[in-house]
């Protein structure tokens, strides 16, 4: 009978341990994913500022009022060459479409 209790206790503790480590792993993955998304969007702050207002009289358009969809449209236009710019076409070409979508979702206003 003692062996059966031991096996049950061992099973439960192992299951709890795996369950907890799995939850921690999911939380760490979510944190890493959020950090990745924020870091992609943070690259825009170099020119547009952390609030998306750009630099007054610096030639940087305000991006803080764009929706995610509007922002993605502009980013894709820069990437394809449909929209001209000084640095934005080169920057946009360095990102995948998925990364541009992530940036637009992070920075764009939600409708």
N, CA, C and O atoms as CSV, one atom per row, in Angstrom:
chain,resi,resn,atom,element,x,y,z
A,1,UNK,N,N,0.816,-1.189,0.000
A,1,UNK,CA,C,0.000,0.000,0.000
A,1,UNK,C,C,0.865,1.261,0.000
A,1,UNK,O,O,0.535,2.246,-0.660
A,2,UNK,N,N,1.981,1.226,0.748
A,2,UNK,CA,C,2.862,2.385,0.809
A,2,UNK,C,C,3.459,2.679,-0.565
A,2,UNK,O,O,3.615,3.841,-0.941
A,3,UNK,N,N,3.785,1.655,-1.295
A,3,UNK,CA,C,4.368,1.843,-2.616
A,3,UNK,C,C,3.374,2.562,-3.534
A,3,UNK,O,O,3.760,3.422,-4.326
A,4,UNK,N,N,2.098,2.203,-3.421
A,4,UNK,CA,C,1.063,2.841,-4.234
A,4,UNK,C,C,0.958,4.325,-3.886
A,4,UNK,O,O,0.848,5.155,-4.789
A,5,UNK,N,N,0.990,4.683,-2.588
A,5,UNK,CA,C,0.930,6.091,-2.171
A,5,UNK,C,C,2.148,6.850,-2.688
A,5,UNK,O,O,2.041,7.992,-3.133
A,6,UNK,N,N,3.299,6.199,-2.622
A,6,UNK,CA,C,4.531,6.817,-3.088
A,6,UNK,C,C,4.444,7.100,-4.592
A,6,UNK,O,O,4.810,8.184,-5.047
A,7,UNK,N,N,3.954,6.112,-5.362
A,7,UNK,CA,C,3.819,6.290,-6.800
A,7,UNK,C,C,2.833,7.404,-7.132
A,7,UNK,O,O,3.065,8.192,-8.050
A,8,UNK,N,N,1.744,7.468,-6.391
A,8,UNK,CA,C,0.746,8.523,-6.618
A,8,UNK,C,C,1.332,9.887,-6.301
A,8,UNK,O,O,1.144,10.838,-7.060
A,9,UNK,N,N,2.043,9.990,-5.183
A,9,UNK,CA,C,2.656,11.258,-4.785
A,9,UNK,C,C,3.714,11.673,-5.806
A,9,UNK,O,O,3.820,12.848,-6.157
A,10,UNK,N,N,4.493,10.704,-6.276
A,10,UNK,CA,C,5.518,10.989,-7.261
A,10,UNK,C,C,4.892,11.482,-8.568
A,10,UNK,O,O,5.375,12.435,-9.179
A,11,UNK,N,N,3.816,10.824,-8.985
A,11,UNK,CA,C,3.121,11.227,-10.208
A,11,UNK,C,C,2.586,12.649,-10.079
A,11,UNK,O,O,2.770,13.467,-10.980
A,12,UNK,N,N,1.926,12.944,-8.965
A,12,UNK,CA,C,1.334,14.273,-8.762
A,12,UNK,C,C,2.415,15.347,-8.711
A,12,UNK,O,O,2.262,16.403,-9.324
A,13,UNK,N,N,3.499,15.093,-7.995
A,13,UNK,CA,C,4.556,16.107,-7.900
A,13,UNK,C,C,5.241,16.320,-9.244
A,13,UNK,O,O,5.615,17.443,-9.585
A,14,UNK,N,N,5.404,15.254,-9.997
A,14,UNK,CA,C,6.001,15.378,-11.322
A,14,UNK,C,C,5.073,16.164,-12.240
A,14,UNK,O,O,5.518,17.051,-12.970
A,15,UNK,N,N,3.792,15.840,-12.203
A,15,UNK,CA,C,2.816,16.530,-13.033
A,15,UNK,C,C,2.757,18.010,-12.661
A,15,UNK,O,O,2.731,18.869,-13.543
A,16,UNK,N,N,2.735,18.315,-11.367
A,16,UNK,CA,C,2.719,19.709,-10.928
A,16,UNK,C,C,3.985,20.433,-11.368
A,16,UNK,O,O,3.925,21.583,-11.803
A,17,UNK,N,N,5.106,19.780,-11.260
A,17,UNK,CA,C,6.366,20.382,-11.677
A,17,UNK,C,C,6.374,20.690,-13.154
A,17,UNK,O,O,6.797,21.771,-13.565
A,18,UNK,N,N,5.910,19.750,-13.957
A,18,UNK,CA,C,5.846,19.972,-15.398
A,18,UNK,C,C,4.837,21.060,-15.738
A,18,UNK,O,O,5.073,21.889,-16.616
A,19,UNK,N,N,3.719,21.048,-15.039
A,19,UNK,CA,C,2.687,22.038,-15.269
A,19,UNK,C,C,3.198,23.431,-14.937
A,19,UNK,O,O,2.969,24.373,-15.696
A,20,UNK,N,N,3.883,23.571,-13.819
A,20,UNK,CA,C,4.417,24.872,-13.422
A,20,UNK,C,C,5.502,25.329,-14.381
A,20,UNK,O,O,5.534,26.496,-14.771
A,21,UNK,N,N,6.388,24.427,-14.763
A,21,UNK,CA,C,7.454,24.831,-15.681
A,21,UNK,C,C,6.876,25.164,-17.046
A,21,UNK,O,O,7.395,26.038,-17.741
A,22,UNK,N,N,5.817,24.483,-17.437
A,22,UNK,CA,C,5.163,24.784,-18.699
A,22,UNK,C,C,4.534,26.169,-18.648
A,22,UNK,O,O,4.621,26.925,-19.616
A,23,UNK,N,N,3.900,26.510,-17.529
A,23,UNK,CA,C,3.300,27.828,-17.375
A,23,UNK,C,C,4.374,28.904,-17.384
A,23,UNK,O,O,4.200,29.956,-17.998
A,24,UNK,N,N,5.488,28.641,-16.703
A,24,UNK,CA,C,6.579,29.604,-16.690
A,24,UNK,C,C,7.145,29.777,-18.083
A,24,UNK,O,O,7.476,30.889,-18.493
A,25,UNK,N,N,7.256,28.678,-18.812
A,25,UNK,CA,C,7.784,28.737,-20.171
A,25,UNK,C,C,6.866,29.554,-21.074
A,25,UNK,O,O,7.343,30.342,-21.891
A,26,UNK,N,N,5.555,29.374,-20.935
A,26,UNK,CA,C,4.602,30.147,-21.727
A,26,UNK,C,C,4.688,31.625,-21.382
A,26,UNK,O,O,4.630,32.473,-22.273
A,27,UNK,N,N,4.824,31.942,-20.106
A,27,UNK,CA,C,4.945,33.337,-19.677
A,27,UNK,C,C,6.229,33.951,-20.223
A,27,UNK,O,O,6.226,35.093,-20.681
A,28,UNK,N,N,7.322,33.202,-20.176
A,28,UNK,CA,C,8.586,33.707,-20.699
A,28,UNK,C,C,8.501,33.917,-22.207
A,28,UNK,O,O,9.038,34.894,-22.731
A,29,UNK,N,N,7.840,33.017,-22.895
A,29,UNK,CA,C,7.670,33.150,-24.333
A,29,UNK,C,C,6.833,34.384,-24.658
A,29,UNK,O,O,7.151,35.127,-25.586
A,30,UNK,N,N,5.760,34.601,-23.892
A,30,UNK,CA,C,4.919,35.776,-24.110
A,30,UNK,C,C,5.707,37.058,-23.844
A,30,UNK,O,O,5.594,38.023,-24.599
A,31,UNK,N,N,6.502,37.072,-22.775
A,31,UNK,CA,C,7.333,38.242,-22.461
A,31,UNK,C,C,8.332,38.507,-23.576
A,31,UNK,O,O,8.522,39.654,-23.981
A,32,UNK,N,N,8.962,37.469,-24.066
A,32,UNK,CA,C,9.940,37.619,-25.143
A,32,UNK,C,C,9.260,38.120,-26.413
A,32,UNK,O,O,9.816,38.962,-27.118
A,33,UNK,N,N,8.082,37.619,-26.708
A,33,UNK,CA,C,7.336,38.034,-27.890
A,33,UNK,C,C,6.946,39.511,-27.780
A,33,UNK,O,O,7.067,40.261,-28.749
A,34,UNK,N,N,6.479,39.925,-26.600
A,34,UNK,CA,C,6.127,41.333,-26.395
A,34,UNK,C,C,7.353,42.228,-26.511
A,34,UNK,O,O,7.282,43.308,-27.098
A,35,UNK,N,N,8.467,41.790,-25.958
A,35,UNK,CA,C,9.707,42.558,-26.052
A,35,UNK,C,C,10.138,42.700,-27.513
A,35,UNK,O,O,10.572,43.772,-27.935
A,36,UNK,N,N,10.018,41.627,-28.272
A,36,UNK,CA,C,10.365,41.652,-29.697
A,36,UNK,C,C,9.502,42.678,-30.430
A,36,UNK,O,O,10.023,43.474,-31.211
A,37,UNK,N,N,8.200,42.667,-30.189
A,37,UNK,CA,C,7.287,43.597,-30.850
A,37,UNK,C,C,7.613,45.037,-30.479
A,37,UNK,O,O,7.655,45.914,-31.342
A,38,UNK,N,N,7.842,45.277,-29.198
A,38,UNK,CA,C,8.154,46.631,-28.750
A,38,UNK,C,C,9.492,47.113,-29.303
A,38,UNK,O,O,9.648,48.292,-29.623
A,39,UNK,N,N,10.455,46.201,-29.413
A,39,UNK,CA,C,11.770,46.608,-29.923
A,39,UNK,C,C,11.705,46.964,-31.403
A,39,UNK,O,O,12.409,47.869,-31.850
A,40,UNK,N,N,10.871,46.264,-32.166
A,40,UNK,CA,C,10.687,46.629,-33.575
A,40,UNK,C,C,10.109,48.038,-33.680
A,40,UNK,O,O,10.585,48.857,-34.466
A,41,UNK,N,N,9.090,48.307,-32.887
A,41,UNK,CA,C,8.441,49.615,-32.923
A,41,UNK,C,C,9.356,50.713,-32.377
A,41,UNK,O,O,9.264,51.865,-32.801
A,42,UNK,N,N,10.225,50.365,-31.452
A,42,UNK,CA,C,11.117,51.361,-30.844
A,42,UNK,C,C,12.094,51.945,-31.850
A,42,UNK,O,O,12.580,53.059,-31.655
A,43,UNK,N,N,12.390,51.223,-32.916
A,43,UNK,CA,C,13.319,51.753,-33.915
A,43,UNK,C,C,12.775,53.021,-34.568
A,43,UNK,O,O,13.547,53.847,-35.056
A,44,UNK,N,N,11.464,53.178,-34.578
A,44,UNK,CA,C,10.841,54.368,-35.178
A,44,UNK,C,C,11.068,55.607,-34.316
A,44,UNK,O,O,11.031,56.730,-34.818
A,45,UNK,N,N,11.303,55.404,-33.030
A,45,UNK,CA,C,11.482,56.521,-32.108
A,45,UNK,C,C,12.731,57.330,-32.429
A,45,UNK,O,O,12.805,58.504,-32.069
A,46,UNK,N,N,13.704,56.739,-33.091
A,46,UNK,CA,C,14.918,57.475,-33.441
A,46,UNK,C,C,14.602,58.749,-34.225
A,46,UNK,O,O,15.247,59.779,-34.028
A,47,UNK,N,N,13.625,58.676,-35.100
A,47,UNK,CA,C,13.276,59.849,-35.916
A,47,UNK,C,C,11.940,60.469,-35.499
A,47,UNK,O,O,11.791,61.691,-35.473
A,48,UNK,N,N,10.980,59.614,-35.177
A,48,UNK,CA,C,9.628,60.101,-34.916
A,48,UNK,C,C,9.371,60.378,-33.440
A,48,UNK,O,O,8.294,60.860,-33.088
A,49,UNK,N,N,10.325,60.087,-32.578
A,49,UNK,CA,C,10.147,60.291,-31.142
A,49,UNK,C,C,9.339,59.170,-30.521
A,49,UNK,O,O,8.638,58.433,-31.214
A,50,UNK,N,N,9.443,59.050,-29.218
A,50,UNK,CA,C,8.743,57.959,-28.530
A,50,UNK,C,C,7.237,58.147,-28.532
A,50,UNK,O,O,6.492,57.193,-28.310
A,51,UNK,N,N,6.783,59.366,-28.779
A,51,UNK,CA,C,5.345,59.620,-28.822
A,51,UNK,C,C,4.811,59.767,-30.245
A,51,UNK,O,O,3.625,60.034,-30.437
A,52,UNK,N,N,5.674,59.596,-31.235
A,52,UNK,CA,C,5.264,59.655,-32.633
A,52,UNK,C,C,5.029,61.051,-33.173
A,52,UNK,O,O,4.440,61.204,-34.243
A,53,UNK,N,N,5.477,62.080,-32.454
A,53,UNK,CA,C,5.243,63.459,-32.886
A,53,UNK,C,C,6.364,64.016,-33.762
A,53,UNK,O,O,6.261,65.141,-34.251
A,54,UNK,N,N,7.416,63.256,-33.963
A,54,UNK,CA,C,8.499,63.713,-34.820
A,54,UNK,C,C,9.246,64.885,-34.212
A,54,UNK,O,O,9.166,65.139,-33.011
A,55,UNK,N,N,9.965,65.584,-35.052
A,55,UNK,CA,C,10.725,66.754,-34.637
A,55,UNK,C,C,10.113,67.965,-35.336
A,55,UNK,O,O,9.987,67.989,-36.560
A,56,UNK,N,N,9.738,68.964,-34.549
A,56,UNK,CA,C,9.130,70.165,-35.124
A,56,UNK,C,C,10.097,70.770,-36.137
A,56,UNK,O,O,11.273,70.980,-35.838
A,57,UNK,N,N,9.591,71.046,-37.333
A,57,UNK,CA,C,10.371,71.590,-38.443
A,57,UNK,C,C,11.548,70.692,-38.824
A,57,UNK,O,O,12.503,71.158,-39.445
A,58,UNK,N,N,11.490,69.435,-38.465
A,58,UNK,CA,C,12.570,68.517,-38.799
A,58,UNK,C,C,12.258,67.638,-39.994
A,58,UNK,O,O,13.070,66.799,-40.381
A,59,UNK,N,N,11.093,67.825,-40.575
A,59,UNK,CA,C,10.729,67.044,-41.745
A,59,UNK,C,C,10.229,65.645,-41.429
A,59,UNK,O,O,10.036,64.834,-42.335
A,60,UNK,N,N,10.021,65.360,-40.170
A,60,UNK,CA,C,9.517,64.041,-39.792
A,60,UNK,C,C,8.004,64.120,-39.609
A,60,UNK,O,O,7.522,64.852,-38.745
A,61,UNK,N,N,7.262,63.381,-40.406
A,61,UNK,CA,C,5.805,63.451,-40.281
A,61,UNK,C,C,5.324,62.908,-38.936
A,61,UNK,O,O,5.942,62.040,-38.320
A,62,UNK,N,N,4.196,63.462,-38.517
A,62,UNK,CA,C,3.549,62.952,-37.307
A,62,UNK,C,C,2.958,61.590,-37.629
A,62,UNK,O,O,2.219,61.445,-38.602
A,63,UNK,N,N,3.276,60.609,-36.830
A,63,UNK,CA,C,2.724,59.274,-37.062
A,63,UNK,C,C,1.795,58.853,-35.935
A,63,UNK,O,O,1.164,57.798,-36.014
A,64,UNK,N,N,1.703,59.664,-34.887
A,64,UNK,CA,C,0.928,59.242,-33.724
A,64,UNK,C,C,-0.580,59.273,-33.944
A,64,UNK,O,O,-1.326,58.776,-33.101
A,65,UNK,N,N,-1.045,59.837,-35.043
A,65,UNK,CA,C,-2.476,59.859,-35.306
A,65,UNK,C,C,-2.934,58.830,-36.318
A,65,UNK,O,O,-4.129,58.719,-36.595
A,66,UNK,N,N,-1.998,58.077,-36.873
A,66,UNK,CA,C,-2.349,57.078,-37.884
A,66,UNK,C,C,-2.924,55.824,-37.246
A,66,UNK,O,O,-2.507,55.410,-36.164
A,67,UNK,N,N,-3.887,55.228,-37.932
A,67,UNK,CA,C,-4.362,53.923,-37.489
A,67,UNK,C,C,-3.322,52.877,-37.890
A,67,UNK,O,O,-2.433,53.155,-38.695
A,68,UNK,N,N,-3.436,51.707,-37.340
A,68,UNK,CA,C,-2.522,50.617,-37.705
A,68,UNK,C,C,-2.596,50.338,-39.194
A,68,UNK,O,O,-1.573,50.090,-39.834
A,69,UNK,N,N,-3.794,50.378,-39.749
A,69,UNK,CA,C,-3.978,50.109,-41.182
A,69,UNK,C,C,-3.324,51.195,-42.031
A,69,UNK,O,O,-2.656,50.890,-43.020
A,70,UNK,N,N,-3.512,52.455,-41.654
A,70,UNK,CA,C,-2.895,53.559,-42.400
A,70,UNK,C,C,-1.368,53.468,-42.329
A,70,UNK,O,O,-0.674,53.680,-43.323
A,71,UNK,N,N,-0.864,53.153,-41.150
A,71,UNK,CA,C,0.580,53.057,-40.980
A,71,UNK,C,C,1.153,51.924,-41.824
A,71,UNK,O,O,2.185,52.087,-42.475
A,72,UNK,N,N,0.482,50.780,-41.812
A,72,UNK,CA,C,0.946,49.641,-42.597
A,72,UNK,C,C,0.930,49.972,-44.092
A,72,UNK,O,O,1.848,49.592,-44.818
A,73,UNK,N,N,-0.092,50.669,-44.548
A,73,UNK,CA,C,-0.171,51.072,-45.951
A,73,UNK,C,C,1.032,51.931,-46.324
A,73,UNK,O,O,1.646,51.722,-47.371
A,74,UNK,N,N,1.369,52.895,-45.472
A,74,UNK,CA,C,2.506,53.770,-45.744
A,74,UNK,C,C,3.825,53.000,-45.717
A,74,UNK,O,O,4.680,53.194,-46.582
A,75,UNK,N,N,3.987,52.129,-44.722
A,75,UNK,CA,C,5.225,51.345,-44.620
A,75,UNK,C,C,5.427,50.462,-45.846
A,75,UNK,O,O,6.538,50.347,-46.364
A,76,UNK,N,N,4.342,49.839,-46.304
A,76,UNK,CA,C,4.438,48.987,-47.501
A,76,UNK,C,C,4.716,49.820,-48.748
A,76,UNK,O,O,5.423,49.374,-49.652
A,77,UNK,N,N,4.160,51.032,-48.798
A,77,UNK,CA,C,4.419,51.912,-49.948
A,77,UNK,C,C,5.893,52.323,-49.984
A,77,UNK,O,O,6.500,52.387,-51.054
A,78,UNK,N,N,6.458,52.599,-48.819
A,78,UNK,CA,C,7.894,52.905,-48.773
A,78,UNK,C,C,8.707,51.694,-49.224
A,78,UNK,O,O,9.663,51.825,-49.988
A,79,UNK,N,N,8.317,50.527,-48.746
A,79,UNK,CA,C,9.072,49.310,-49.073
A,79,UNK,C,C,9.026,49.000,-50.568
A,79,UNK,O,O,10.034,48.603,-51.151
A,80,UNK,N,N,7.875,49.178,-51.179
A,80,UNK,CA,C,7.714,48.847,-52.601
A,80,UNK,C,C,8.269,49.932,-53.527
A,80,UNK,O,O,8.483,49.689,-54.715
A,81,UNK,N,N,8.499,51.124,-52.980
A,81,UNK,CA,C,8.955,52.223,-53.808
A,81,UNK,C,C,7.817,53.088,-54.315
A,81,UNK,O,O,8.054,54.077,-55.009
A,82,UNK,N,N,6.587,52.733,-53.981
A,82,UNK,CA,C,5.431,53.521,-54.408
A,82,UNK,C,C,5.421,54.895,-53.741
A,82,UNK,O,O,4.864,55.847,-54.287
A,83,UNK,N,N,6.030,54.997,-52.573
A,83,UNK,CA,C,6.158,56.280,-51.884
A,83,UNK,C,C,7.642,56.592,-51.726
A,83,UNK,O,O,8.433,55.759,-51.284
A,84,UNK,N,N,7.991,57.813,-52.100
A,84,UNK,CA,C,9.384,58.237,-51.985
A,84,UNK,C,C,9.656,58.800,-50.601
A,84,UNK,O,O,8.744,59.200,-49.876
A,85,UNK,N,N,10.911,58.820,-50.264
A,85,UNK,CA,C,11.334,59.388,-48.995
A,85,UNK,C,C,12.848,59.412,-48.953
A,85,UNK,O,O,13.516,58.903,-49.853
A,86,UNK,N,N,13.375,60.001,-47.913
A,86,UNK,CA,C,14.832,60.059,-47.798
A,86,UNK,C,C,15.380,58.766,-47.210
A,86,UNK,O,O,16.206,58.103,-47.837
A,87,UNK,N,N,14.940,58.411,-46.040
A,87,UNK,CA,C,15.478,57.231,-45.362
A,87,UNK,C,C,14.452,56.104,-45.248
A,87,UNK,O,O,14.823,54.933,-45.161
A,88,UNK,N,N,13.165,56.452,-45.247
A,88,UNK,CA,C,12.131,55.441,-45.021
A,88,UNK,C,C,12.116,54.314,-46.048
A,88,UNK,O,O,11.903,53.166,-45.659
A,89,UNK,N,N,12.330,54.573,-47.335
A,89,UNK,CA,C,12.351,53.435,-48.259
A,89,UNK,C,C,13.438,52.414,-47.910
A,89,UNK,O,O,13.211,51.206,-47.981
A,90,UNK,N,N,14.613,52.908,-47.536
A,90,UNK,CA,C,15.699,51.987,-47.182
A,90,UNK,C,C,15.373,51.231,-45.896
A,90,UNK,O,O,15.610,50.027,-45.794
A,91,UNK,N,N,14.831,51.944,-44.929
A,91,UNK,CA,C,14.481,51.287,-43.663
A,91,UNK,C,C,13.395,50.240,-43.866
A,91,UNK,O,O,13.510,49.118,-43.371
A,92,UNK,N,N,12.348,50.601,-44.587
A,92,UNK,CA,C,11.221,49.685,-44.788
A,92,UNK,C,C,11.647,48.418,-45.523
A,92,UNK,O,O,11.129,47.334,-45.252
A,93,UNK,N,N,12.588,48.557,-46.449
A,93,UNK,CA,C,13.065,47.383,-47.199
A,93,UNK,C,C,13.821,46.403,-46.304
A,93,UNK,O,O,13.995,45.238,-46.660
A,94,UNK,N,N,14.262,46.870,-45.161
A,94,UNK,CA,C,14.990,46.002,-44.233
A,94,UNK,C,C,14.101,45.135,-43.361
A,94,UNK,O,O,14.596,44.307,-42.597
A,95,UNK,N,N,12.801,45.317,-43.468
A,95,UNK,CA,C,11.853,44.556,-42.656
A,95,UNK,C,C,11.033,43.622,-43.527
A,95,UNK,O,O,10.768,43.914,-44.693
A,96,UNK,N,N,10.638,42.510,-42.959
A,96,UNK,CA,C,9.694,41.631,-43.643
A,96,UNK,C,C,8.306,42.263,-43.561
A,96,UNK,O,O,8.082,43.167,-42.757
A,97,UNK,N,N,7.391,41.797,-44.376
A,97,UNK,CA,C,6.013,42.300,-44.302
A,97,UNK,C,C,5.411,42.014,-42.924
A,97,UNK,O,O,4.653,42.825,-42.391
A,98,UNK,N,N,5.747,40.875,-42.361
A,98,UNK,CA,C,5.248,40.524,-41.023
A,98,UNK,C,C,5.777,41.509,-39.978
A,98,UNK,O,O,5.037,41.920,-39.084
A,99,UNK,N,N,7.037,41.883,-40.086
A,99,UNK,CA,C,7.610,42.846,-39.148
A,99,UNK,C,C,6.969,44.221,-39.317
A,99,UNK,O,O,6.709,44.905,-38.327
A,100,UNK,N,N,6.710,44.631,-40.553
A,100,UNK,CA,C,6.027,45.903,-40.782
A,100,UNK,C,C,4.636,45.893,-40.171
A,100,UNK,O,O,4.193,46.889,-39.599
A,101,UNK,N,N,3.954,44.772,-40.292
A,101,UNK,CA,C,2.627,44.632,-39.700
A,101,UNK,C,C,2.711,44.735,-38.173
A,101,UNK,O,O,1.860,45.362,-37.542
A,102,UNK,N,N,3.725,44.127,-37.594
A,102,UNK,CA,C,3.923,44.203,-36.148
A,102,UNK,C,C,4.155,45.647,-35.714
A,102,UNK,O,O,3.569,46.109,-34.734
A,103,UNK,N,N,5.003,46.349,-36.440
A,103,UNK,CA,C,5.290,47.751,-36.124
A,103,UNK,C,C,4.003,48.578,-36.200
A,103,UNK,O,O,3.714,49.369,-35.302
A,104,UNK,N,N,3.246,48.394,-37.262
A,104,UNK,CA,C,2.005,49.151,-37.441
A,104,UNK,C,C,1.011,48.860,-36.322
A,104,UNK,O,O,0.333,49.768,-35.841
A,105,UNK,N,N,0.922,47.616,-35.913
A,105,UNK,CA,C,0.004,47.255,-34.817
A,105,UNK,C,C,0.452,47.847,-33.499
A,105,UNK,O,O,-0.376,48.251,-32.682
A,106,UNK,N,N,1.761,47.902,-33.284
A,106,UNK,CA,C,2.294,48.444,-32.037
A,106,UNK,C,C,2.106,49.957,-31.952
A,106,UNK,O,O,1.766,50.485,-30.894
A,107,UNK,N,N,2.327,50.648,-33.062
A,107,UNK,CA,C,2.317,52.111,-33.039
A,107,UNK,C,C,1.001,52.751,-33.467
A,107,UNK,O,O,0.664,53.848,-33.022
A,108,UNK,N,N,0.270,52.071,-34.320
A,108,UNK,CA,C,-0.948,52.669,-34.859
A,108,UNK,C,C,-2.071,52.771,-33.842
A,108,UNK,O,O,-2.171,51.986,-32.899
A,109,UNK,N,N,-2.912,53.771,-34.072
A,109,UNK,CA,C,-4.081,53.957,-33.229
A,109,UNK,C,C,-5.099,52.866,-33.533
A,109,UNK,O,O,-5.286,52.470,-34.684
A,110,UNK,N,N,-5.733,52.404,-32.506
A,110,UNK,CA,C,-6.768,51.395,-32.693
A,110,UNK,C,C,-8.080,52.117,-33.026
A,110,UNK,O,O,-8.502,53.011,-32.293
A,111,UNK,N,N,-8.731,51.717,-34.154
A,111,UNK,CA,C,-9.972,52.416,-34.563
A,111,UNK,C,C,-11.094,52.232,-33.576
A,111,UNK,O,O,-12.189,52.755,-33.781
